[in-house]
Amino acid sequence: MEGVNAKTLRRMAALLGYDWSDEELEALLPQVEKSLEMVERLDALALRDVEPALQYRIV
């Protein structure tokens, strides 16, 4: 996955209606990068044949 930068965060925030300062965006950047790393790790897991932990049965 490509890296995230403050410009990307600024654009995403603007699309969501937030007007955050550069300082706020820079403070969020490490947390966003860590979250994306964790999502990539989850995506890499071979879970195709794993049954869900919760099932809804409609009778």
Order of alpha helices (4+ residues) and beta strands (2+ residues): alpha-alpha
